[in-house]
Amino acid sequence: MYPLLGYRDLSIRRLAQQVGQSPGIFHHLFPSKDEFLVEVLDQIYQEALSQLTSQVQRRRGSVRAKLASYLFFLADFTRHN
């Protein structure tokens, strides 16, 4: 929902409705919209870091080849996120 609505129009009410819960349950889990977004972004970045680490460790070759692989991964991640 965030990419479609942006920060301003993404509301707790809309988030709760999307997952079939009440806003009260949402507030029980996350004190604010900011706390929710921090958690979501943290999970996305942790997964990306895990993928990056795995990719670089598997990569054979020179330091230059590993760096190129790293930079391509970061560019692709940035483009999609």
All heavy atoms as an XYZ file, in Angstrom:
670
protein
N       0.818     -1.200      0.000
C       0.000      0.000      0.000
C       0.862      1.265      0.000
O       0.451      2.273     -0.553
C      -0.905      0.011      1.232
C      -1.998     -1.040      1.210
S      -3.026     -1.031      2.695
C      -3.848      0.539      2.528
N       1.998      1.188      0.645
C       2.856      2.370      0.755
C       3.263      2.926     -0.611
O       3.144      4.137     -0.829
C       4.085      2.054      1.611
C       4.999      3.217      1.819
C       4.647      4.242      2.695
C       6.209      3.306      1.165
C       5.480      5.326      2.901
C       7.050      4.378      1.368
C       6.688      5.380      2.223
O       7.518      6.452      2.426
N       3.716      2.077     -1.552
C       4.085      2.627     -2.860
C       2.912      3.282     -3.590
O       3.093      4.238     -4.331
C       4.588      1.415     -3.649
C       4.994      0.434     -2.618
C       4.057      0.660     -1.460
N       1.706      2.775     -3.365
C       0.538      3.335     -4.050
C       0.039      4.626     -3.405
O      -0.355      5.561     -4.086
C      -0.595      2.316     -4.058
C      -0.340      1.043     -4.838
C      -1.480      0.058     -4.629
C      -0.150      1.343     -6.303
N       0.049      4.665     -2.073
C      -0.552      5.793     -1.361
C       0.450      6.842     -0.898
O       0.105      7.999     -0.731
C      -1.322      5.275     -0.131
C      -2.470      4.330     -0.418
C      -3.032      3.774      0.885
C      -3.558      5.026     -1.213
N       1.668      6.422     -0.635
C       2.643      7.342     -0.063
C       2.435      7.464      1.439
O       1.450      6.971      2.000
N       3.358      8.124      2.086
C       3.322      8.236      3.547
C       2.073      8.958      4.039
O       1.402      8.518      4.962
C       4.577      8.953      4.050
C       4.589      9.114      5.541
C       5.001      8.071      6.347
C       4.174     10.301      6.138
C       5.003      8.200      7.726
C       4.166     10.432      7.505
C       4.590      9.390      8.300
O       4.581      9.521      9.655
N       1.785     10.080      3.440
C       0.696     10.932      3.927
C      -0.667     10.234      3.899
O      -1.447     10.323      4.837
C       0.635     12.219      3.118
C      -0.417     13.188      3.656
C      -0.442     14.469      2.907
N       0.886     15.068      2.987
C       1.266     16.128      2.328
N       0.431     16.725      1.527
N       2.468     16.619      2.445
N      -0.963      9.541      2.807
C      -2.288      8.928      2.650
C      -2.386      7.513      3.214
O      -3.464      6.934      3.229
C      -2.697      8.920      1.174
C      -2.971     10.328      0.669
O      -3.388     11.183      1.477
O      -2.764     10.571     -0.536
N      -1.281      6.969      3.657
C      -1.309      5.645      4.280
C      -1.721      5.816      5.741
O      -1.002      6.376      6.536
C       0.070      4.991      4.208
C       0.161      3.583      4.759
C      -0.642      2.622      3.900
C       1.608      3.153      4.824
N      -2.901      5.358      6.058
C      -3.413      5.540      7.422
C      -3.483      4.207      8.144
O      -3.530      3.139      7.519
C      -4.807      6.168      7.392
O      -5.743      5.251      6.848
N      -3.498      4.276      9.450
C      -3.647      3.077     10.268
C      -4.986      2.413      9.958
O      -5.077      1.192      9.865
C      -3.489      3.405     11.752
C      -2.029      3.766     12.015
C      -3.940      2.250     12.625
C      -1.733      4.266     13.398
N      -6.000      3.194      9.768
C      -7.318      2.643      9.433
C      -7.244      1.830      8.137
O      -7.766      0.726      8.041
C      -8.351      3.757      9.306
C      -9.734      3.229      8.940
C     -10.786      4.317      8.920
N     -11.029      4.754     10.293
C     -11.005      6.014     10.703
N     -10.786      6.988      9.834
N     -11.219      6.332     11.953
N      -6.592      2.376      7.116
C      -6.463      1.661      5.845
C      -5.617      0.388      5.997
O      -5.935     -0.649      5.420
C      -5.827      2.554      4.787
C      -6.779      3.556      4.211
C      -6.104      4.366      3.141
N      -7.093      5.136      2.423
C      -6.782      6.062      1.527
N      -5.519      6.310      1.237
N      -7.724      6.735      0.920
N      -4.539      0.489      6.747
C      -3.691     -0.685      6.973
C      -4.465     -1.794      7.683
O      -4.412     -2.958      7.289
C      -2.464     -0.306      7.799
C      -1.391      0.499      7.081
C      -0.387      1.056      8.075
C      -0.689     -0.372      6.053
N      -5.169     -1.426      8.732
C      -5.942     -2.409      9.496
C      -7.028     -3.028      8.621
O      -7.249     -4.244      8.653
C      -6.546     -1.752     10.728
N      -7.693     -2.212      7.848
C      -8.747     -2.707      6.959
C      -8.169     -3.683      5.929
O      -8.775     -4.709      5.639
C      -9.424     -1.538      6.264
C     -10.588     -1.933      5.384
C     -11.228     -0.711      4.726
O     -10.569      0.305      4.500
N     -12.500     -0.813      4.432
N      -7.002     -3.385      5.415
C      -6.363     -4.234      4.402
C      -6.093     -5.643      4.928
O      -6.209     -6.612      4.200
C      -5.043     -3.596      3.943
C      -4.296     -4.386      2.903
C      -4.955     -4.366      1.539
O      -5.733     -3.483      1.210
N      -4.655     -5.351      0.738
N      -5.758     -5.748      6.210
C      -5.454     -7.068      6.790
C      -6.630     -7.638      7.570
O      -6.509     -8.676      8.214
C      -4.187     -7.037      7.665
C      -2.967     -6.695      6.833
C      -4.337     -6.078      8.831
N      -7.761     -6.972      7.525
C      -8.964     -7.489      8.174
C      -8.944     -7.393      9.692
O      -9.525     -8.241     10.372
N      -8.312     -6.367     10.214
C      -8.240     -6.165     11.666
C      -8.771     -4.780     12.019
O      -8.927     -3.923     11.165
C      -6.790     -6.306     12.152
C      -6.198     -7.669     11.943
C      -6.873     -8.736     12.781
O      -7.276     -8.502     13.909
N      -7.023     -9.918     12.200
N      -8.975     -4.586     13.295
C      -9.432     -3.275     13.748
C      -8.224     -2.367     13.982
O      -7.123     -2.849     14.267
C     -10.223     -3.407     15.050
O      -9.352     -3.722     16.117
N      -8.424     -1.057     13.882
C      -7.333     -0.138     14.184
C      -6.791     -0.310     15.612
O      -5.608     -0.104     15.858
C      -7.959      1.250     13.993
C      -9.056      1.008     13.003
C      -9.596     -0.359     13.347
N      -7.652     -0.734     16.536
C      -7.205     -0.948     17.912
C      -6.151     -2.036     18.014
O      -5.172     -1.904     18.758
N      -6.330     -3.118     17.263
C      -5.340     -4.196     17.246
C      -4.031     -3.684     16.653
O      -2.945     -3.980     17.145
C      -5.859     -5.409     16.432
C      -7.036     -6.060     17.124
C      -4.751     -6.408     16.167
C      -6.692     -6.735     18.443
N      -4.152     -2.906     15.601
C      -2.962     -2.336     14.974
C      -2.185     -1.499     15.989
O      -0.970     -1.632     16.121
C      -3.356     -1.485     13.763
C      -2.183     -1.010     12.969
C      -1.707     -1.755     11.911
C      -1.543      0.174     13.293
C      -0.612     -1.320     11.180
C      -0.455      0.624     12.568
C       0.011     -0.137     11.505
N      -2.898     -0.638     16.730
C      -2.242      0.214     17.731
C      -1.645     -0.605     18.868
O      -0.664     -0.203     19.479
C      -3.221      1.250     18.289
C      -3.373      2.440     17.413
N      -2.367      3.339     17.181
C      -4.431      2.875     16.686
C      -2.779      4.276     16.371
N      -4.038      4.021     16.041
N      -2.242     -1.750     19.143
C      -1.681     -2.631     20.169
C      -0.316     -3.159     19.733
O       0.599     -3.296     20.546
C      -2.639     -3.793     20.440
C      -2.133     -4.760     21.444
N      -2.020     -4.459     22.787
C      -1.686     -6.028     21.296
C      -1.518     -5.511     23.419
N      -1.311     -6.466     22.531
N      -0.185     -3.448     18.447
C       1.065     -3.989     17.917
C       2.092     -2.918     17.587
O       3.297     -3.135     17.751
C       0.777     -4.817     16.660
C      -0.117     -6.035     16.865
C      -0.518     -6.631     15.522
C       0.584     -7.067     17.728
N       1.628     -1.791     17.096
C       2.504     -0.698     16.682
C       1.955      0.611     17.236
O       0.840      1.004     16.898
C       2.574     -0.605     15.153
C       3.061     -1.860     14.502
C       2.172     -2.757     13.947
C       4.418     -2.156     14.458
C       2.604     -3.926     13.349
C       4.869     -3.326     13.865
C       3.961     -4.213     13.315
N       2.722      1.305     18.063
C       2.236      2.548     18.667
C       1.874      3.647     17.655
O       1.044      4.488     17.939
C       3.400      2.998     19.546
C       4.242      1.785     19.757
C       4.031      0.922     18.562
N       2.507      3.593     16.480
C       2.244      4.631     15.480
C       2.520      4.096     14.083
O       3.125      3.034     13.910
C       3.142      5.850     15.732
O       4.505      5.513     15.460
N       2.103      4.854     13.109
C       2.381      4.507     11.720
C       3.890      4.499     11.487
O       4.410      3.636     10.773
C       1.688      5.514     10.794
C       1.935      5.272      9.324
C       1.104      6.151      8.420
C       1.466      7.596      8.504
N       0.795      8.429      7.489
N       4.597      5.431     12.094
C       6.050      5.478     11.947
C       6.711      4.207     12.466
O       7.617      3.669     11.830
C       6.628      6.686     12.678
C       6.293      7.999     12.002
O       5.888      7.983     10.823
O       6.442      9.048     12.653
N       6.260      3.724     13.613
C       6.818      2.487     14.173
C       6.566      1.310     13.229
O       7.426      0.444     13.052
C       6.218      2.194     15.544
C       6.603      3.180     16.605
C       8.047      3.050     17.042
O       8.598      1.932     17.005
O       8.640      4.072     17.414
N       5.403      1.259     12.638
C       5.075      0.207     11.685
C       5.998      0.271     10.475
O       6.573     -0.742     10.058
C       3.614      0.325     11.242
C       3.257     -0.585     10.099
C       3.097     -1.949     10.303
C       3.086     -0.073      8.827
C       2.781     -2.798      9.243
C       2.762     -0.902      7.763
C       2.611     -2.272      7.972
N       6.167      1.454      9.907
C       7.008      1.599      8.723
C       8.466      1.290      9.033
O       9.165      0.702      8.198
C       6.854      2.998      8.132
C       5.495      3.261      7.485
C       5.370      4.707      7.052
C       5.246      2.324      6.315
N       8.939      1.655     10.211
C      10.308      1.313     10.609
C      10.478     -0.204     10.622
O      11.478     -0.742     10.131
C      10.670      1.931     11.981
C      11.918      1.302     12.568
C      10.835      3.431     11.861
N       9.503     -0.905     11.169
C       9.560     -2.371     11.222
C       9.544     -2.980      9.820
O      10.326     -3.884      9.519
C       8.386     -2.916     12.041
C       8.376     -4.410     12.174
C       9.514     -4.964     13.003
O      10.028     -4.248     13.880
O       9.884     -6.127     12.774
N       8.683     -2.489      8.961
C       8.603     -3.009      7.591
C       9.909     -2.762      6.848
O      10.473     -3.672      6.219
C       7.413     -2.386      6.828
C       7.478     -2.698      5.344
C       6.102     -2.867      7.414
N      10.416     -1.537      6.927
C      11.659     -1.216      6.227
C      12.834     -2.005      6.794
O      13.709     -2.450      6.047
C      11.932      0.285      6.290
C      10.963      1.145      5.488
C      11.242      2.620      5.725
C      11.025      0.811      4.013
N      12.849     -2.196      8.099
C      13.921     -2.981      8.706
C      13.910     -4.405      8.170
O      14.965     -4.965      7.847
C      13.783     -2.982     10.226
C      14.938     -3.692     10.895
O      16.105     -3.329     10.618
O      14.685     -4.624     11.693
N      12.738     -4.998      8.047
C      12.653     -6.365      7.512
C      13.119     -6.420      6.056
O      13.820     -7.350      5.661
C      11.231     -6.895      7.632
C      10.845     -7.233      9.045
C       9.434     -7.771      9.152
O       8.823     -8.167      8.168
N       8.919     -7.792     10.366
N      12.743     -5.429      5.273
C      13.165     -5.380      3.865
C      14.680     -5.268      3.775
O      15.335     -5.998      3.014
C      12.493     -4.203      3.127
C      11.007     -4.487      2.944
C      13.163     -3.950      1.770
C      10.199     -3.295      2.463
N      15.266     -4.380      4.562
C      16.711     -4.180      4.505
C      17.480     -5.372      5.074
O      18.549     -5.725      4.563
C      17.112     -2.886      5.191
C      16.643     -1.672      4.425
C      15.902     -0.680      5.018
C      16.930     -1.538      3.070
C      15.447      0.418      4.303
C      16.485     -0.448      2.343
C      15.753      0.530      2.967
O      15.312      1.606      2.246
N      16.948     -6.028      6.093
C      17.606     -7.227      6.631
C      17.621     -8.341      5.586
O      18.629     -9.038      5.427
C      16.913     -7.701      7.910
C      17.127     -6.794      9.103
C      18.589     -6.665      9.482
O      19.365     -7.593      9.380
N      18.965     -5.473      9.917
N      16.518     -8.514      4.884
C      16.461     -9.520      3.821
C      17.434     -9.180      2.701
O      18.133    -10.054      2.182
C      15.037     -9.643      3.275
C      14.891    -10.622      2.128
C      15.232    -12.052      2.492
O      15.081    -12.441      3.667
O      15.668    -12.803      1.580
N      17.495     -7.916      2.320
C      18.423     -7.489      1.266
C      19.860     -7.723      1.693
O      20.681     -8.203      0.899
C      18.193     -6.020      0.926
N      20.191     -7.406      2.922
C      21.553     -7.616      3.422
C      21.898     -9.100      3.422
O      23.007     -9.489      3.049
C      21.700     -7.031      4.826
C      23.081     -7.136      5.454
C      24.123     -6.427      4.599
C      23.059     -6.561      6.859
N      20.962     -9.931      3.807
C      21.176    -11.376      3.791
C      21.437    -11.874      2.369
O      22.355    -12.664      2.128
C      19.963    -12.077      4.393
O      20.091    -13.463      4.292
N      20.640    -11.409      1.419
C      20.824    -11.799      0.020
C      22.165    -11.314     -0.509
O      22.867    -12.034     -1.217
C      19.697    -11.243     -0.840
C      18.371    -11.905     -0.619
C      17.270    -11.232     -1.440
O      17.527    -10.437     -2.328
N      16.032    -11.561     -1.128
N      22.515    -10.083     -0.165
C      23.768     -9.503     -0.625
C      24.952    -10.290     -0.075
O      25.876    -10.637     -0.810
C      23.864     -8.042     -0.201
C      25.163     -7.323     -0.538
C      25.390     -7.314     -2.041
C      25.120     -5.911      0.012
N      24.925    -10.596      1.197
C      26.006    -11.350      1.820
C      26.156    -12.714      1.162
O      27.265    -13.138      0.835
C      25.739    -11.505      3.331
O      25.634    -10.211      3.914
C      26.845    -12.276      4.012
N      25.048    -13.381      0.949
C      25.071    -14.692      0.305
C      25.623    -14.609     -1.111
O      26.449    -15.431     -1.518
C      23.655    -15.271      0.294
O      23.622    -16.476     -0.409
N      25.185    -13.620     -1.848
C      25.626    -13.457     -3.239
C      27.119    -13.178     -3.309
O      27.826    -13.761     -4.129
C      24.848    -12.324     -3.904
C      25.231    -12.087     -5.343
C      24.399    -10.992     -5.989
O      23.365    -10.605     -5.484
N      24.853    -10.503     -7.114
N      27.610    -12.306     -2.470
C      29.025    -11.944     -2.505
C      29.892    -13.123     -2.063
O      30.949    -13.371     -2.639
C      29.296    -10.690     -1.646
C      30.780    -10.451     -1.469
C      28.638     -9.466     -2.283
N      29.435    -13.886     -1.075
C      30.207    -15.040     -0.613
C      30.288    -16.128     -1.685
O      31.289    -16.829     -1.780
C      29.607    -15.611      0.665
C      29.843    -14.729      1.868
C      29.143    -15.240      3.116
O      28.266    -16.101      3.054
N      29.522    -14.683      4.250
N      29.235    -16.286     -2.477
C      29.220    -17.298     -3.536
C      30.057    -16.884     -4.741
O      30.499    -17.715     -5.524
C      27.794    -17.561     -4.013
C      26.943    -18.342     -3.069
C      25.637    -18.776     -3.740
N      25.060    -17.788     -4.623
C      24.023    -17.007     -4.324
N      23.447    -17.106     -3.157
N      23.553    -16.139     -5.198
N      30.249    -15.612     -4.887
C      30.917    -15.081     -6.078
C      32.393    -15.458     -6.082
O      33.105    -15.239     -5.123
C      30.759    -13.554     -6.102
C      31.372    -12.868     -7.260
C      30.497    -12.996     -8.442
N      31.049    -12.214     -9.534
C      30.531    -12.179    -10.710
N      29.442    -12.833    -10.950
N      31.073    -11.482    -11.654
N      32.822    -16.043     -7.170
C      34.225    -16.393     -7.349
C      34.889    -15.310     -8.188
O      34.244    -14.614     -8.948
C      34.362    -17.741     -8.060
C      33.710    -18.875     -7.325
C      34.608    -19.342     -6.209
N      34.058    -20.555     -5.605
C      33.740    -20.636     -4.332
N      33.905    -19.617     -3.549
N      33.270    -21.761     -3.844
N      36.166    -15.202     -8.035
C      36.899    -14.272     -8.875
C      37.590    -13.191     -8.071
O      37.761    -13.279     -6.861
N      37.936    -12.163     -8.774
C      38.721    -11.074     -8.193
C      37.866    -10.187     -7.295
O      36.631    -10.257     -7.298
C      39.310    -10.221     -9.314
O      38.259     -9.535     -9.993
N      38.553     -9.360     -6.563
C      37.875     -8.373     -5.734
C      37.034     -7.452     -6.616
O      35.921     -7.087     -6.259
C      38.904     -7.563     -4.906
C      38.238     -6.404     -4.202
C      39.619     -8.472     -3.925
N      37.545     -7.128     -7.785
C      36.815     -6.273     -8.730
C      35.498     -6.930     -9.152
O      34.454     -6.277     -9.207
C      37.670     -5.964     -9.943
C      36.927     -5.137    -10.977
C      37.804     -4.761    -12.114
N      38.432     -3.511    -11.706
C      39.452     -2.949    -12.306
N      40.015     -3.538    -13.327
N      39.930     -1.817    -11.890
N      35.521     -8.225     -9.431
C      34.302     -8.945     -9.833
C      33.302     -8.976     -8.674
O      32.099     -8.810     -8.884
C      34.647    -10.361    -10.279
N      33.798     -9.185     -7.461
C      32.920     -9.189     -6.293
C      32.309     -7.814     -6.072
O      31.124     -7.686     -5.756
C      33.668     -9.645     -5.051
C      33.981    -11.119     -5.063
C      34.685    -11.535     -3.791
C      34.977    -13.022     -3.815
N      35.572    -13.480     -2.571
N      33.114     -6.771     -6.233
C      32.612     -5.407     -6.074
C      31.560     -5.090     -7.135
O      30.527     -4.494     -6.832
C      33.766     -4.397     -6.146
C      33.389     -2.936     -6.005
C      32.692     -2.679     -4.667
C      34.625     -2.056     -6.132
N      31.808     -5.524     -8.362
C      30.820     -5.297     -9.435
C      29.514     -6.000     -9.096
O      28.426     -5.428     -9.261
C      31.368     -5.783    -10.765
N      29.593     -7.216     -8.595
C      28.389     -7.961     -8.212
C      27.641     -7.222     -7.104
O      26.411     -7.111     -7.131
C      28.796     -9.359     -7.746
O      27.694    -10.073     -7.290
N      28.371     -6.734     -6.150
C      27.800     -5.974     -5.036
C      27.079     -4.729     -5.538
O      25.941     -4.451     -5.161
C      28.936     -5.613     -4.080
C      28.571     -4.758     -2.914
C      27.936     -5.296     -1.801
C      28.887     -3.407     -2.889
C      27.617     -4.512     -0.700
C      28.569     -2.615     -1.796
C      27.935     -3.172     -0.712
O      27.615     -2.393      0.368
N      27.733     -3.984     -6.416
C      27.144     -2.746     -6.930
C      25.910     -3.012     -7.795
O      24.926     -2.275     -7.724
C      28.182     -1.949     -7.705
C      29.315     -1.375     -6.851
C      30.372     -0.735     -7.736
C      28.784     -0.386     -5.825
N      25.941     -4.072     -8.600
C      24.758     -4.427     -9.389
C      23.596     -4.804     -8.478
O      22.450     -4.433     -8.729
C      25.059     -5.566    -10.360
C      25.781     -5.118    -11.595
C      27.020     -5.644    -11.903
C      25.232     -4.178    -12.453
C      27.701     -5.236    -13.042
C      25.898     -3.755    -13.589
C      27.142     -4.294    -13.881
N      23.896     -5.537     -7.410
C      22.844     -5.893     -6.467
C      22.237     -4.640     -5.851
O      21.015     -4.505     -5.767
C      23.395     -6.801     -5.358
C      22.362     -7.139     -4.323
C      21.534     -8.233     -4.494
C      22.192     -6.352     -3.194
C      20.558     -8.540     -3.552
C      21.225     -6.651     -2.248
C      20.406     -7.748     -2.434
N      23.073     -3.712     -5.403
C      22.576     -2.477     -4.785
C      21.752     -1.647     -5.773
O      20.721     -1.083     -5.400
C      23.729     -1.647     -4.233
C      24.399     -2.197     -2.990
C      25.594     -1.322     -2.601
C      23.419     -2.303     -1.837
N      22.201     -1.583     -7.014
C      21.438     -0.825     -8.019
C      20.067     -1.461     -8.254
O      19.053     -0.762     -8.321
C      22.236     -0.764     -9.319
N      20.042     -2.781     -8.355
C      18.779     -3.482     -8.569
C      17.855     -3.308     -7.354
O      16.668     -3.050     -7.509
C      19.058     -4.974     -8.817
C      17.804     -5.716     -9.214
O      17.179     -5.331    -10.229
O      17.459     -6.687     -8.522
N      18.411     -3.427     -6.172
C      17.617     -3.244     -4.953
C      17.036     -1.829     -4.887
O      15.863     -1.636     -4.594
C      18.475     -3.515     -3.711
C      17.761     -3.254     -2.425
C      16.870     -4.191     -1.931
C      17.949     -2.082     -1.723
C      16.202     -3.961     -0.733
C      17.292     -1.834     -0.542
C      16.396     -2.779     -0.045
N      17.855     -0.845     -5.203
C      17.411      0.548     -5.175
C      16.299      0.780     -6.205
O      15.311      1.428     -5.918
C      18.599      1.484     -5.455
O      19.591      1.264     -4.455
C      18.169      2.939     -5.429
N      16.471      0.217     -7.387
C      15.462      0.381     -8.434
C      14.120     -0.206     -8.022
O      13.066      0.364     -8.294
C      15.934     -0.298     -9.716
C      15.003     -0.074    -10.882
C      15.473     -0.711    -12.206
N      16.897     -0.826    -12.361
C      17.549     -2.005    -12.451
N      16.903     -3.134    -12.415
N      18.848     -2.024    -12.626
N      14.137     -1.327     -7.341
C      12.888     -2.003     -6.975
C      12.301     -1.547     -5.637
O      11.164     -1.864     -5.322
C      13.092     -3.518     -6.965
C      13.274     -4.074     -8.323
N      14.513     -4.322     -8.863
C      12.378     -4.377     -9.286
C      14.364     -4.776    -10.082
N      13.086     -4.817    -10.378
N      13.059     -0.820     -4.862
C      12.579     -0.407     -3.563
C      12.626      1.102     -3.384
O      12.411      1.640     -2.377
C      13.391     -1.088     -2.459
C      13.129     -2.580     -2.449
O      12.085     -3.023     -2.063
N      14.090     -3.347     -2.890
